[in-house]
């Protein structure tokens, strides 16, 4: 059976026509071959059909009828139009039809279906059977392997020293000689030590004053930074700069500012005809002075966390409040502050943990003085361990501080969980 190339007015001239085969039953069957015609036949189309019928060698009313009477296979094989060899007359007619249909808008440029720039279609990859849950390469085990470096760091530098510290707290530790086990004597000694309890009170007072002074400034600064439109980048750097400064240079800077003789604060007081204040030498002012330095250094970090939280606050809440006639203060206290409450809970826990363990600022600025007014647990443990070389007693005090902070954290997390429900 011969191959025939179909002709279409939508084909490009430079594209090679693909050959198809016409089934035998379609040749002998009468009718219009059940073909879908985009446009209704016009007079020119009928004229073209009659010309094609004449080329097929018959005058029947339908091309198939003429093909059936005059040996259809031979006439079709000799038909140049159906073999893709367009005559000049037919080519002109097709060009005229295409031009006329483009003018009427019935023919539009069609997008090519395929291109040499198209990516090849890759075959579907076979689905491999999954590993069992206990397998080290299973899907669930992948999370463990991603966390393994952090877990190894935690076990090596946190958990192991903690266990070793607890073991040392049960002994009279001697770095050069043999340690002697004393049981719980170091813990009993800490409970009956008045200076230890004074350091606990000082640390608690430092924490409460820090919360009272340093709780709201980061929130106010974050709201202000969220509302302004110009200069946000500069203010972010300005607020965060104290936190970036290392603790020892920052503590020395404030120590010079608080100096009773040549400090800038007392110079300002003298310029105002006021008497100088012993910021770090007076027991009434020493602890508050360190609190001011601590709040100055850490406000930018807390502000940045509040500011990041405000970025997720939906603007629709403010728009609805404005439609209800709410002013600035009502929007702040009824929308902004309640939205920041969960962040406040978390940051309050972090702030308590940081302030209760403060060491560097106190050690550099006052070293626990005057008269142990600023002596906190961290400085007392350091002096006991490396000044008196009583590592067993220092480890016992450290374990007691760890137990207190752990209990406080668990209680606060339980309260947060209850509030969230």
C-alpha positions as CSV (number, residue, x, y, z in Angstrom):
1,X,0.0,0.0,0.0
2,X,1.4,3.4,-0.9
3,X,2.1,6.2,1.6
4,X,0.4,9.5,1.3
5,X,1.3,12.9,2.8
6,X,-1.5,15.0,4.1
7,X,-1.6,18.6,3.3
8,X,-2.6,21.4,5.8
9,X,-2.7,25.1,5.4
10,X,-1.2,25.4,8.9
11,X,2.0,23.5,7.9
12,X,5.2,25.5,7.4
13,X,6.8,25.4,4.0
14,X,10.2,24.4,5.4
15,X,8.9,21.6,7.5
16,X,9.0,18.0,6.2
17,X,5.6,16.4,5.9
18,X,5.2,13.1,7.7
19,X,3.7,10.2,5.7
20,X,0.6,8.4,6.9
21,X,-1.3,5.4,5.5
22,X,-4.9,5.6,4.5
23,X,-6.8,2.4,5.7
24,X,-8.6,0.4,3.0
25,X,-12.0,0.7,4.7
26,X,-11.7,4.5,4.6
27,X,-11.2,4.4,0.9
28,X,-14.3,2.3,0.0
29,X,-16.5,3.9,2.7
30,X,-18.9,6.6,1.5
31,X,-19.3,9.8,3.3
32,X,-17.0,12.6,4.4
33,X,-14.6,10.3,6.4
34,X,-16.0,11.8,9.7
35,X,-13.5,14.7,9.4
36,X,-14.0,17.8,11.5
37,X,-14.1,21.0,9.3
38,X,-13.2,24.2,11.0
39,X,-15.0,26.5,8.6
40,X,-18.2,25.9,6.5
41,X,-17.4,25.3,2.8
42,X,-17.6,28.4,0.6
43,X,-18.0,28.6,-3.1
44,X,-14.2,28.7,-3.6
45,X,-13.9,25.5,-1.6
46,X,-16.5,23.8,-3.8
47,X,-14.7,24.9,-6.8
48,X,-11.4,23.5,-5.5
49,X,-13.2,20.2,-4.7
50,X,-14.5,19.9,-8.2
51,X,-11.0,20.5,-9.6
52,X,-9.7,17.7,-7.3
53,X,-12.5,15.4,-8.5
54,X,-11.5,16.0,-12.1
55,X,-7.9,15.1,-11.3
56,X,-9.1,11.9,-9.8
57,X,-10.8,11.0,-13.1
58,X,-14.5,11.2,-12.3
59,X,-17.4,13.6,-12.2
60,X,-19.2,12.1,-9.2
61,X,-20.8,14.2,-6.5
62,X,-18.2,13.0,-4.0
63,X,-14.5,12.2,-4.4
64,X,-14.9,8.8,-2.8
65,X,-17.6,7.8,-5.2
66,X,-15.4,8.8,-8.1
67,X,-12.5,6.9,-6.6
68,X,-14.7,3.8,-6.2
69,X,-15.8,3.8,-9.9
70,X,-12.4,4.3,-11.4
71,X,-10.0,2.1,-9.6
72,X,-9.4,4.3,-6.5
73,X,-6.0,2.9,-5.6
74,X,-4.5,3.7,-9.1
75,X,-6.1,7.2,-9.3
76,X,-5.0,8.1,-5.8
77,X,-1.4,7.0,-6.4
78,X,-1.3,9.2,-9.5
79,X,-2.8,12.2,-7.8
80,X,0.0,14.7,-7.2
81,X,-2.0,16.8,-4.7
82,X,-2.5,13.9,-2.3
83,X,1.2,12.9,-2.7
84,X,2.3,16.2,-1.3
85,X,3.3,17.6,-4.8
86,X,1.3,20.7,-4.9
87,X,0.6,22.2,-8.4
88,X,0.9,25.8,-9.0
89,X,-2.8,26.3,-9.2
90,X,-3.5,24.6,-5.9
91,X,-0.7,26.5,-4.2
92,X,-2.0,29.8,-5.3
93,X,-5.5,28.9,-4.1
94,X,-4.2,27.8,-0.7
95,X,-2.2,31.0,-0.3
96,X,-5.3,33.0,-1.2
97,X,-7.4,31.1,1.3
98,X,-4.8,31.6,4.0
99,X,-4.5,35.3,3.2
100,X,-8.3,35.7,3.3
101,X,-8.7,33.9,6.6
102,X,-6.0,35.9,8.2
103,X,-7.8,39.1,7.2
104,X,-11.0,37.8,8.8
105,X,-9.1,36.7,12.0
106,X,-10.0,33.0,11.6
107,X,-6.4,31.9,11.4
108,X,-3.8,32.9,14.0
109,X,-0.2,32.1,14.5
110,X,0.1,28.8,16.4
111,X,2.8,28.2,18.9
112,X,5.2,25.4,18.0
113,X,4.6,22.3,20.1
114,X,8.2,21.2,20.1
115,X,11.6,22.9,19.7
116,X,15.2,21.9,19.6
117,X,15.7,23.9,22.8
118,X,13.1,21.9,24.8
119,X,14.6,19.7,27.5
120,X,14.3,16.0,26.7
121,X,11.6,14.1,28.6
122,X,13.3,12.0,31.2
123,X,11.8,8.6,32.0
124,X,10.3,8.2,35.5
125,X,12.8,7.0,38.0
126,X,11.8,3.8,39.7
127,X,10.6,4.2,43.3
128,X,13.1,2.5,45.6
129,X,11.8,0.7,48.6
130,X,12.2,2.7,51.8
131,X,14.4,1.6,54.7
132,X,13.0,0.4,57.9
133,X,12.5,2.8,60.8
134,X,15.5,1.3,62.7
135,X,17.8,1.5,59.7
136,X,20.6,4.2,60.0
137,X,19.8,5.5,56.6
138,X,16.0,5.6,56.9
139,X,13.9,8.8,56.5
140,X,13.4,9.2,60.3
141,X,17.1,8.8,61.0
142,X,18.1,11.6,58.6
143,X,17.0,14.2,61.2
144,X,19.4,12.6,63.8
145,X,22.3,12.8,61.4
146,X,21.7,16.4,60.7
147,X,21.5,17.1,64.5
148,X,24.5,14.9,65.2
149,X,27.2,17.7,65.1
150,X,25.2,19.9,67.5
151,X,24.5,16.9,69.8
152,X,28.1,15.9,69.8
153,X,29.1,19.5,70.7
154,X,26.5,19.6,73.5
155,X,27.6,16.2,74.9
156,X,31.3,17.1,74.8
157,X,31.2,20.7,76.2
158,X,28.0,20.8,78.3
159,X,26.7,17.4,79.4
160,X,30.1,15.8,80.2
161,X,31.4,18.8,82.2
162,X,28.1,18.9,84.1
163,X,28.4,15.2,85.1
164,X,32.0,15.7,86.0
165,X,31.1,18.8,88.1
166,X,28.5,16.8,90.0
167,X,31.0,14.1,90.7
168,X,33.5,16.7,91.9
169,X,30.8,18.3,94.1
170,X,30.7,15.1,96.1
171,X,34.4,15.1,96.9
172,X,37.1,17.2,98.5
173,X,38.8,17.8,95.2
174,X,42.5,18.1,95.0
175,X,43.9,18.9,91.5
176,X,47.4,17.6,92.3
177,X,46.7,15.0,95.0
178,X,44.0,12.4,95.6
179,X,40.4,13.5,95.9
180,X,38.5,12.4,99.0
181,X,34.7,11.6,98.8
182,X,32.7,13.7,101.3
183,X,29.2,12.8,100.1
184,X,26.7,15.7,100.6
185,X,28.9,17.7,103.0
186,X,29.5,20.4,100.4
187,X,25.8,20.9,99.8
188,X,25.2,21.1,103.5
189,X,28.0,23.6,103.8
190,X,26.5,25.8,101.0
191,X,23.0,25.8,102.7
192,X,24.6,27.0,106.0
193,X,26.9,29.6,104.3
194,X,25.6,33.1,104.9
195,X,27.8,34.6,102.2
196,X,26.3,32.1,99.7
197,X,22.8,33.2,100.5
198,X,23.8,36.9,100.2
199,X,25.1,36.2,96.7
200,X,21.7,34.5,96.0
201,X,19.9,37.6,97.2
202,X,22.2,39.9,95.2
203,X,21.6,37.8,92.0
204,X,17.9,37.8,92.6
205,X,17.9,41.6,93.2
206,X,20.0,42.1,90.0
207,X,17.5,40.0,88.0
208,X,14.4,41.8,89.3
209,X,15.9,45.3,88.8
210,X,17.0,44.3,85.3
211,X,13.5,43.1,84.4
212,X,12.0,46.3,85.8
213,X,14.3,48.6,84.0
214,X,15.1,46.6,80.8
215,X,11.7,45.0,80.0
216,X,9.9,47.8,78.2
217,X,12.6,49.7,76.3
218,X,13.2,47.0,73.7
219,X,9.4,46.8,73.1
220,X,9.1,50.5,72.7
221,X,12.1,50.7,70.4
222,X,10.8,47.8,68.3
223,X,7.4,49.4,67.8
224,X,9.1,52.7,66.9
225,X,11.4,51.0,64.4
226,X,8.5,49.1,62.9
227,X,6.5,52.3,62.3
228,X,9.1,54.6,60.8
229,X,9.9,54.5,57.1
230,X,13.3,56.1,56.8
231,X,16.5,55.3,58.6
232,X,15.6,51.8,59.7
233,X,19.0,50.3,58.7
234,X,21.0,53.0,60.6
235,X,18.9,52.6,63.7
236,X,19.2,48.8,63.7
237,X,23.0,49.1,63.6
238,X,22.9,51.8,66.3
239,X,20.7,49.8,68.7
240,X,22.6,46.5,68.1
241,X,26.1,48.0,68.4
242,X,26.3,47.8,72.3
243,X,25.5,44.1,72.1
244,X,28.2,43.5,69.5
245,X,30.8,45.1,71.7
246,X,32.6,42.4,73.8
247,X,31.7,42.3,77.5
248,X,35.1,43.2,79.0
249,X,35.7,46.4,76.8
250,X,32.1,47.5,77.5
251,X,32.5,46.9,81.2
252,X,35.7,48.9,81.3
253,X,34.1,51.7,79.3
254,X,31.3,52.0,81.9
255,X,33.7,51.6,84.7
256,X,35.5,54.8,83.5
257,X,32.2,56.6,83.1
258,X,31.2,55.7,86.6
259,X,34.5,56.7,88.1
260,X,34.1,58.9,91.1
261,X,37.0,61.2,90.3
262,X,37.1,61.7,86.5
263,X,34.0,59.9,85.3
264,X,31.8,61.7,82.8
265,X,28.7,61.2,84.9
266,X,30.1,62.9,87.9
267,X,31.5,65.7,85.7
268,X,28.0,66.4,84.5
269,X,26.8,66.4,88.1
270,X,29.5,68.9,89.1
271,X,28.6,71.1,86.1
272,X,25.1,71.2,87.4
273,X,26.4,72.1,90.9
274,X,25.5,68.7,92.3
275,X,27.6,66.5,94.6
276,X,29.4,63.5,93.0
277,X,28.0,60.0,93.5
278,X,30.1,56.9,94.2
279,X,28.5,54.9,91.5
280,X,30.7,51.8,92.1
281,X,32.0,52.5,95.6
282,X,28.7,53.2,97.4
283,X,26.8,50.0,98.3
284,X,23.5,51.8,97.5
285,X,24.4,52.5,93.9
286,X,26.9,49.9,92.9
287,X,24.4,47.1,92.0
288,X,22.1,49.6,90.2
289,X,25.1,51.0,88.2
290,X,25.9,47.5,86.9
291,X,22.2,47.0,86.0
292,X,22.2,50.1,83.9
293,X,25.3,48.9,82.0
294,X,23.8,45.5,81.5
295,X,20.5,46.9,80.2
296,X,22.3,49.2,77.8
297,X,24.3,46.3,76.4
298,X,21.4,43.8,75.9
299,X,18.5,46.1,74.9
300,X,19.4,46.0,71.2
301,X,19.4,42.2,71.1
302,X,15.9,42.0,72.7
303,X,14.7,44.8,70.5
304,X,15.7,42.9,67.4
305,X,13.8,39.9,68.5
306,X,10.6,41.9,69.1
307,X,11.1,43.7,65.8
308,X,11.4,40.4,63.9
309,X,8.1,39.3,65.6
310,X,6.3,42.4,64.5
311,X,7.1,41.7,60.9
312,X,4.5,38.8,61.0
313,X,1.8,41.0,62.5
314,X,-1.1,41.1,59.9
315,X,-1.8,44.6,58.6
316,X,-5.5,43.8,58.4
317,X,-5.8,44.1,62.2
318,X,-4.6,47.7,62.1
319,X,-6.9,48.4,59.1
320,X,-9.9,47.0,61.0
321,X,-9.0,49.0,64.1
322,X,-8.8,52.2,62.1
323,X,-12.3,51.5,60.6
324,X,-13.6,51.1,64.1
325,X,-12.1,54.5,65.1
326,X,-9.2,53.2,67.2
327,X,-6.4,55.7,67.8
328,X,-2.6,55.1,68.2
329,X,-2.6,54.0,71.9
330,X,-5.6,51.7,71.4
331,X,-3.9,50.0,68.5
332,X,-0.7,49.6,70.5
333,X,-2.3,48.2,73.7
334,X,-5.0,46.2,72.0
335,X,-3.2,44.8,69.0
336,X,0.6,45.2,69.2
337,X,1.3,44.4,72.8
338,X,-1.1,41.3,73.0
339,X,0.6,40.0,69.8
340,X,4.0,40.2,71.5
341,X,2.9,38.4,74.7
342,X,4.2,35.0,73.6
343,X,7.6,36.5,72.7
344,X,7.6,38.4,76.0
345,X,7.2,35.1,77.9
346,X,10.1,33.5,76.2
347,X,12.4,36.5,76.4
348,X,11.6,36.9,80.1
349,X,12.9,33.3,80.7
350,X,16.0,34.1,78.7
351,X,16.6,37.3,80.6
352,X,16.3,35.7,84.0
353,X,18.7,32.9,82.9
354,X,21.3,35.5,81.7
355,X,21.0,37.9,84.6
356,X,21.1,35.3,87.3
357,X,24.3,33.9,85.9
358,X,26.0,37.3,85.4
359,X,29.7,37.2,86.0
360,X,31.9,39.3,83.6
361,X,30.4,42.7,84.2
362,X,30.5,42.4,88.0
363,X,34.0,40.9,88.0
364,X,35.4,43.7,85.8
365,X,33.6,46.7,87.3
366,X,33.5,45.9,91.1
367,X,34.8,42.4,91.7
368,X,32.0,41.8,94.1
369,X,32.5,45.0,96.2
370,X,32.0,47.1,98.0
371,X,31.5,45.0,101.1
372,X,30.0,42.1,98.9
373,X,27.2,44.5,97.8
374,X,27.6,43.3,94.2
375,X,28.8,39.7,95.0
376,X,26.7,37.4,92.8
377,X,26.8,33.6,92.6
378,X,29.1,33.6,89.6
379,X,31.8,35.7,91.2
380,X,31.6,33.8,94.5
381,X,32.0,30.4,92.7
382,X,35.0,31.7,90.7
383,X,36.7,33.0,93.8
384,X,36.1,29.8,95.7
385,X,37.3,27.6,92.9
386,X,40.4,29.4,91.7
387,X,41.1,31.7,94.7
388,X,40.7,29.2,97.5
389,X,41.2,26.2,95.3
390,X,38.1,24.6,96.8
391,X,36.7,23.0,93.7
392,X,34.4,20.6,95.4
393,X,32.5,23.4,97.3
394,X,32.4,25.6,94.2
395,X,31.0,22.7,92.1
396,X,28.3,22.1,94.8
397,X,27.2,25.8,94.6
398,X,27.2,25.6,90.8
399,X,25.0,22.5,90.9
400,X,22.6,24.3,93.3
401,X,22.4,27.3,90.9
402,X,21.8,24.9,88.0
403,X,19.0,23.1,89.9
404,X,17.3,26.4,90.7
405,X,17.4,27.7,87.1
406,X,16.3,24.4,85.7
407,X,13.3,24.3,88.1
408,X,12.4,27.9,87.2
409,X,12.6,27.2,83.5
410,X,10.4,24.1,83.7
411,X,7.7,26.1,85.7
412,X,7.7,28.9,83.2
413,X,7.4,26.6,80.3
414,X,4.5,24.8,81.9
415,X,2.8,28.2,82.5
416,X,3.4,29.2,78.8
417,X,1.9,25.9,77.7
418,X,-1.2,26.4,79.9
419,X,-1.7,30.0,78.6
420,X,-1.4,28.8,75.0
421,X,-4.1,26.3,75.5
